[in-house]
Amino acid sequence: MNKLGLAAAIFLSSASVMVLEIAAARLLAPYVGMSIYTWTCIIATILAGMSIGHWFGGHLSETDPTKINRRLAILFGAATCSVILVPFVLRIAAPQLLVDGAPFLVSISVLTALLFFLPSVLIACVTPMITKMAIDAKPEARGRTLGRMYALGALGSILGTVAAGFVFISWIGTAGTILSVAAALAIMGAAFAVTARHKLTISIVLALLVIAAVATILGRTAFASVCLEESRYYCIRVVDFVDPEATEARLMVLDHMGHGINERRDPTALHSSYVELTHEIVQQRFGHTRDLRSFFIGGGAYTLPRTWAGRFPDGRHTVSEIDPAVTRTAIHHMWFKRHPSIKIIHQDARRILQKQPREPLFDVIVGDAFHDISVPAHLVTAEFAGEVAARLSKHGVYILTIIDSHREPAFLLAQVRTLSEFFPAVEVWSDVAQASSGKRLTYLLVASRAPVPVARLASSQFPNRVWARQILTDIAGRLGPADVPILTDDFAPVDRLLRDVSAFGD
């Protein structure tokens, strides 16, 4: 193959690895969500595969150019098959590994290795082999050739990252992205096979490509997306919510976690316990008013904005939802209707708040932008708490939803300590029934100038639902101040604080 062909091969193979890495995160999101742990496992797996691939490819390059050409053709063909098999392996392995009580880190590490280690090894093998061919073609310019090939590989990696993140995922979805990588590898395999002019090599590559094509056609369900919509931020799904009390209701799922339940005919029905508790606390403080001013950090299914638009008809409700696709889904599938009192801004909540004047603008700020163990660190720091406090009215309240361990919730207590720097009263509430089950619990933090006047609240919609204020010393257990730091923009180790939440089915 000529110099241009070799340059294109190393460029596209490097791009393919990075596209696969970005696609890996989205492919896993519906099963394990997105967190620093997920990204760590993906990056470590890809790099481990590339390391072994480069080492093995170096050994395979110790021969004449003709044999290298043949080996490259077969490797590209094998890499095509390995990429095509990724969705099949995911559908088979995920239910076996992600079981109740399974250690999160172990499960995600094994699953990631099963999916992406082999493709990374096979694709990385070609880099030293192509580089060796380029150097042999012009031995008098070894240094320049080596530098050029490294540069092309780096440029390919950049293009792959940008293309996957900004174009492929949001335009053709994860399945389309995986198929695009396989197609690129298949084209390169065919090109090297034709160049090799070796019957056995051509036969092997052709067989591998036929296997990949047949698997794609026959296994269309494996490539079918589980998402209703794949945006730049989430895999968005909507599923029916079955409940004897609900005539017709749906649950919005972002990645792997539910984010709001809406009933079609009753906008006031609040099936999620923590959502109803938020409503009850606001009712206690502002039930007499018609013009509640609220700010929502995260829209999700727009359950509370939908409720409060009717309950506080003269109010002003601002919703910060970073993903426009979430808003579209809420409108088209969750029966959310735009209302004159609701203003939707598709930007990061902290950026929006910082643009507002530092004066009492809101009676309620609701924080519900966390996704299980995936927590936007910039929304839990003291600096952000200061922004929130500066924009609340005299009787205003900041209500924050947090998922943490049932016992010794380190992140929750760190957030309490952080908020206490700005709010005289910081309370922790939870559902009494839920508090006795599982290792994880959905807490509600209520920060204001004065505490809720009662220690228990009963639901006005569901007879058996009761919430209680938690005694911090009881839930802290053995945790001390050193275990629950004040979170700052400089130091917010939320993933470490949430490490005990990393298990399935709890």
N, C-alpha and C positions, 0 to 999 in steps of 0.2 A: 504494500500500500504506500502511496506517495506521502510526502510531508503534510500536505493539506488534510489528507484523510486521517493521519495519525493525530494531528492537532485537534481535529473535530472529535475524534474518539475520546481523547483524554478530557476534552472540554465537556462533552455530553455525559461521560461516565461520572465525572465529578459532580456535575449538576444533578444527575440521577440520585446519587447518595443523599444529597441535601433535600431534594424533593421528597424522597422516601422518609427522611427524618421528620420533616414537618407534617407529612401525611400521617406518620405514626402517632403523633400526638392526638390528631383529630380522630383517627381510627379507634384509639383506646378510650377517648373521652366518654362515650356513652356507657362504658363499662366501669371505669375507675375514676372518672372526672379528670380535672386538670389541676396539678399542683407541682410544687418543686420536686416532689418525689417522682412523679410521672416523668417529668423532663429529665431528671437525673438518670433514671433507668434507661430512657431512650438514648440519651447522649452517650452514656457509658457503654451500652450495648453496641451502638453504631461504631464508636471509636475502638472498642475491643475487636469487633469484626474487621475493621479497616486495618488495625495493627497486624492481625494474623494474616489478612489478605495481602498486605504489602510484603510481609516476610515470605509468605509462600510464593507470591508472584515473583519475587526476586530470584527464588530458586528455579522457577519455571522459565525464567528469562535466560538462564545459562545454557543456551543452545544457539543454533543458527537461526537467522530471520525467518526462514521458511517454516520451521517447526513452531516458532513463536507465533507466527500468523495463524497456524492451524489451532494452536492452543487457545489463542484469543477468540477465535470463532466459537469454539466449544464452550469456553467460559461465559461469553456473552449469551449463548443459547441457554446454558444452565441458569444463569442469573435471571433470564426472562422467566423461566419456569418457577424459580424460587420466589419471585415477586408476585406472580400470578397466584401462588399458593397461599399468600399471606391471609387473604380474607377467609379461606377455607379453614386454615389452622386456627384463626381467631374464633370462628363459630364453634369449633370443636373444643378448643382448649379453655376458653374463657369460662364456660359453665363448670368445668372440672376444677379450675383453680380458684375462682372467685366465689367461694362457698362461705356459709355462715361461720363467723369466728376465725376465718383464715387470716394469718398475719399479712397485712397490706403489703409491706415492703417485700416479703418473700414472694407473694403471689404475683405482684406486678413485675418483679425482677425476672421470674421464671417465664411469665407470659411474654414479656418483651423479648427475651432471649429466643424463645421459640419462634417468634414472628420475624425478627429483623437481624438476627445474628448471621444466618447463612447468606441472605442477600448481600449483606455488608461485606462478608468475606469474599464472595464471588466477584462483586463489582470492584472491590479494592485490588484484587489480584491483577487486574489489567494495567494498573498505573505503572508499576516498574517495568512491565513487559513492553508497553508502548514506548516508554521512555528509552529503554534499551534499543529498540528498533530505530528510533529517531537518532540516537547517538551513533549507532552503527552505520546509518545512512550518511552521516557527515562526521567522521571521526576527528577531523582536524578542528572542529568547533565544539568539542564536548561540553565545555563550560557554558557557552552561550545556549546550546541546545537544552542542557539540563535546566538552566534558568528559565528558558522559554516554556518548557513543559510544566515546571512548577507554577509559573504565572498563569498559564492556561487552565491548570487544575483549580487554582484559587479563584480565577474569574468564573469558571464553571460553577464552583460552589456558591459564589455570590449570586449568580443568575438563578441557580436552582432554589436558593433560599427565598429570594425576592419573588420569583415566579410562583412558588408554592404558597407563600404567605399572602401575596397581594392579588394573585390571579386564579390559580388552579382551584384552590379549596372553595372559594366563594363563587366561582363560575361553573366549574364542572364537577364539584363535589369530591369526596375522598375516593370513591370508587373510580371516577374518571381520572383522578390524579394517579392512582395506582396503575390503571391501564395505560396511561400515557408513559409512565416510567418503563413499563414492560415493553411497550411499542418501541421506544427509543433504543432499549437494549436489544430487542429483536432485530431492528434495522442494522445495528452495528454488527450483530452476530452474522447476519446474512451477508453484509458487505465483506467482512473478513473471510467468510467461507468462500465467496465467489473469488476473492483475491487469491486464496490458497490454491484453488484449482486441484483439490485433492478429493477424490470420490468419497472416501470413507468420512473425511471431515464434513463434507457437504451433506452426506447422509445423516450423520449424527446431529448436526445443527438443524437440518430439516425435520428430523424426528422430534427434537426438543421443541421446536417452534410449533409443530402440529399438536403436540401434547398440550402446550400452553394455550393454543387456540381452541382446542376441543374442551379443555377444562373451563375456559372462559364462557364458551357457548352453553355447555351443559350445566355449568354451575352458576347460572345467572342469579339465583337467589342469594348466593354468597356475596355477590357484588351489589345486591340491592341495598340501598342505604336505609339504616334504621331511623334516619332523621326525616322529619317533615321538611325541614329546611336546614341547610348547613351555612351558617353565616361566618363572618370573620372571627367571631368570638365563641359561638356555641354550636353544638348539635341540638336543634330544637325539635321537641316532640310534643304531641298532644294526645293524651289517652283518656278513655272514658273513666270516670270516677264512679265506682259503684258504692252506693250508700242507701240504706232504707229510707233515710230522711230526705234524699235528693231525687227529684223526678228526672232531671237531666243535668248532668254536671260533667266537667272535664278538668283534667289536671295537666298543667304545663310542666314539662320536664326539660331542664337545661343541662346538657351533658348527661349526667346520671342521677340528677337530683331534682325532686319536685319543687316548683316555685310558684305555687298558687293554684287554688281550686275555685272555679266559678260555676255557679248555677245559671242556667239559661234564663229562667223566669223570675228568679229572686236574687237581685244584686246585693241584698243585705245578708244572705246566708254566708256565714264564715266557717267553713269546715275545718280549716287548720286552727289548732288550738292557740298557737302563738299569735296568729293574726287576730283572732277574736279577743284575746287578752289585750292586745294593742288597742283595739277598738274600745274595750271596756274601760281601760285606763283613761283614754281620751274623753270618753263619755263622762267619766267622773269629774274631770277637770273642766271640760268645755261643753258639757251637754246643754247648757243654757244658751249657747250662742248659735247664730246661723252663719257667721262669717269666719269660720276657722281658717287659719292660714297654715298650710302644711307644706313640708318639703320631703320628698321621698328619694332616698338613695337606693336606686334600683326599682324598676317597674315590674318585671316579671309578668305575671298574669293580670296585673293592674287590679287586683282584688279589692284592696282598700280604697284606692282612688275612685273606683267604680261605686263603692258603698258610700263614701263620704261626699261624692258629688250629689247624691240624693239626700243624705242626712244633713249636710251643711250647704244648702243651695246657694247661699251668698258668699261662700268661701272662695279661697284661692289656693289651689293645690298644684304645686310644681313637682314634676316627676323627672328625675335624672336617670335616664336609661341609656347606657352607652351603646346598645345594639339596636339599630332601627328595625332589624328583623324580628326582634322580640316584640316590639310594638305592633308590627304588622300581624304577627301571629295572634296576639291578644285580640286585635280587632276582627280578624277574619275567622278565628277558630274558638275564641274564648268569650265571645259576646260582649266585649268591651266596646263602648261607643264613646267617641270624643264628646266632650262636654265643655261649655263655655268657661266653667270654673277650673278646668284642668289644662295646665300648660306642660307640654312635653318637650324636654331638651335632650337631644342625643349626644351627650358629652359626659365626661367623667365628673362625678359629683364634687370632688374637691376643687376642680377647676371652676365649676359653676359657682360654688360658694365663695371662692376667692374673688370672683368678679363682683359679688354683691357688696354693697356698703356695709361696714361693720356697725350695724344698728339693729334693733329688734325688728325683724322682718317676719318671723314665723312663730306660731304657737307650738307647733309640733314638728320635729324632724325625725323621720323614721329611717333607720338603717337596716336594709335587708338585701345587701349585695354580696353576702358571703355564700360560698358553695362548698359546704362540708369542710374539708381540710384545705380548700383553696381559698385563702383569705387575702384580699387586696391590702397589703401591709400599709399603704399610704392612707388608708381610711380608718386606721385604728390607733394612730399615734397621738401623742400629746399635742403636736402642732395642729392636727386636724380637729381634735377635741376643742382646741381654742377657737378655731374657725366656727365650729358649731355653736359653742357657747356665746360667741359674740353676736350671733344672729337670732337668738331666741328672745322672746318677749319675757317680761318679768315673771310670769307664771308658766313660761314655756317648759317643754319636756323633750328630752332626747331619748328615743326608744330604739334599742339596738338588739337585733336577733343574733344569737351566737350558738353554735353547736359545739359541745365539748364533752369531756368525760363526765360520767355520773359522779364519780369520786375524784377528788383532788383535781378539779378542772383548772389547770395552770394558766391557760390562755384567758379564760373567763376572768380569773382573779387578777391577772395582769391588766386586763381592760378595766376592771373595777378600780384598780389603783391608779391607772392613767386618768380615767374620767374624774376621779376624786380630786385631782389637781384643779379642776375648774367648776365642779358641781358639789355643793354642800351635801346633797343627798344622792347616793348611788345605790340602787336596790337591785336584787336578783330575784326574779320570779320564775316559776316553772309550774307545769301541769302536775297535779298531785298524783294522778294515775300513771302518767308517763315516768315520773321520777323513780318508780319502783321497778321499772323494767329496762333491761339492756344496759350496755356500758356507756352509750351515748345519750345525750339529752339536749333538747332545744331549750335554751334559756332566753329570758327576756331581761335585758338591762334597762332600767328606768333611771335616768339621770335628770335632776332638776334642783331647784332651790329648796323644795319641801317634799318630803316623802309622801307616798300614797297613804291616806289616813287609816287604811285597814290593812290587816296582815293576811287576809284571805278574800278571794273574790269568787263568786259563783257565776256560771254562764247563764245568760238570758235566753240562749238558743238551745243548749243541750243540757238536760237535767242532771246528768252525771259528771259534768265537767266542772272541776274546781281548780283554782290556782292558789298557790301559797308563796309568800315571801320567804326566801331561803335565809337561814342564819349563816353568815359567811364563815364563822369559826367552825361550824359543823361540816361544811362542804370542803373547807381548806385541808382538813386532815393534817398530814405531816408537812405540808407546804409552808415555807416561811418567806419573808420578804426577798431573800436572795433567789428564790425560785420563781417569783412573779415580779419581774422588773417593770418599771414604768416604760412604756413603749414610746420610742421617739423615731423621727425620720432617720436618725443615725443608727438606731439599734432597735429593731422590731423582729425578734426571732420567732415569728408566729408558727412556723412549721415545726420548730423544736418544741414549742409549748404545746402543740397539738399532736405530738407524736403518739400519745396513748389513744387517740381517736382513730388511728389508722388500722381498722379492721372491718371486715365485711359482715353485714347482717346484724349489727348490734343497734 
